[in-house]
Amino acid sequence: MPPPRPELLRHPLPGDLHRSPVEPGSGWPEDPAEPGTRVARTPAGVVRSAAASRTTEQLDARVSVCRACPRLVAWREEVAATGRRAYRDQPYWGRPISGWGDAHAPLLVVGLAPAAHGGNRTGRVFTGDRSGDWIFAALHRAGLAAQERSDHAGDGQHLTGVRIAAAVRCAPPDNLPTPDERAACAPWLDREVQLVRPRVLLALGGIAWDASLACARRLGWAVPRPAPRFGHGARAVLALPGQDGGGAVHLVGSYHVSQQNTSTGRLTEAMLDDAVALAAALAGLPGAGAPGPRG
Ligand code: SF4
């Protein structure tokens, strides 16, 4: 690790000075929290705080200040304090990453966890790294994201009918949360699904697929047995019509947008577009299924 950086650094867009990690309510673009936002400090606290969240906005705020996993809190803040060489002049968010996009989106994209120098730096899910470039570009081609790229909070990016969330909200060492950390974070996703009420979950990767199935089971939905197997383009029905007060809830699988997959051709733009189009069509999003030109 390189030595600690200056205490205050300028955000790339508004240019305001911030500490790393960022203090809640200190003016960071899109920060959902305030200085007095309720902080969960234990897994039991996550359960209570998530269940007591009455709106998506309140949930987002509480997620963004969570401190329930000591290993992940230490890691995200250490990364934030030191930074990567390419970003040493930028402040790092260094806090959990809330879901982002429409508060009541019919399509919820589910990822694994934020990247240490992506979401953990920018404060927005899938923002500021190569994986994010792929999913935001695909959503843009499908007419669901205002811009092709998502580089920084406050950059004007906007999602329509879509929300993106991670199964685990803090950047983990080696991109690998422990089973206990996944379990501790799960109530945030459960409550997000209850509040957002998506019609489709698009799982990026097998871990997100399993997390989505587990979420559906905890919510008491009719998850098929044996459990549907993950695959690119795989789909399943998680909730029957009327079970959560609306129509059926579908699960769609896509290979993860990791560099390991995209650089080897395991996941191509065409494959990702097909998965997004299927998910968007099941979600009833207008214009779904007609991706624009690929870059
Ligand atoms: S991983 Fe989830 S439960 Fe653990 S500290 Fe981060 S937000 Fe809280």
Boltz pocket constraint, residues with backbone or C-beta under 6 A from the ligand:
constraints:
  - pocket:
      binder: B
      contacts: [[A, 40], [A, 46], [A, 63], [A, 66], [A, 67], [A, 68], [A, 69], [A, 72], [A, 73], [A, 96], [A, 168], [A, 169], [A, 170], [A, 181], [A, 184], [A, 185]]
      max_distance: 6.0
